[in-house]
Each structure stands twice: as structure tokens, then as C-alpha cells.
Amino acid sequence: MQCRQFAAIYFSLRSTERSQFHWQGKGVKADYQAIRKVMQAVKGRFAGKRIGYPKIGAGLAGGDWEIIGSIIDDELAGEDHTLVEYAP
């Protein structure tokens, strides 16, 4: 069940909008407006469920996590959502 839910969220992220144009080179490639649209779609589809996500757009895309985190908090307001960080 949990894998299916995470797969559905991943599908939503990949199929709704691209959160970055490409990952190569220097500079910010994260598209903050696309991240906002994706999180709106995630809320619409998964309202009332637990939502977990990585630091989307803040890795290879070079986005500012403070900005991205604020977007996610705004768009997922009222939902049970959690940042999931990898710990090696």
C-alpha cells in the first residue's frame, strides 16, 4: 500500500509538470512555478493522506530549499506532509 501511494506521488510529479529543465551545468535549473503546480496537483489528488517528498529541485537542479520548502508548505497547508531525507 505505501509503495503504491509513493509510486502515485512520483507519477504525479513526473506527469504533471517538469520541476527542472535539465540538470547539467551551473546555476539554478529548478522551476519554482512548476514545483508549485506539482504540489497543487499532489494536494488535489492525495488530500487527507500522508504525503512524503524529498528535497525536490534542491539537488542537481540547484534550487534554494528555503524557497522550495516555503512553496511546499504553502501548497500543502492543512495536509499531513513530511520531508523525507536520505541518511546513509
Summary of the structure (lengths in Angstrom):
residues: 88
radius of gyration: 12.6
end to end distance: 24.8
largest distance: 38.7
contacts: 229
relative contact order: 0.20
helix: 47%
strand: 9%
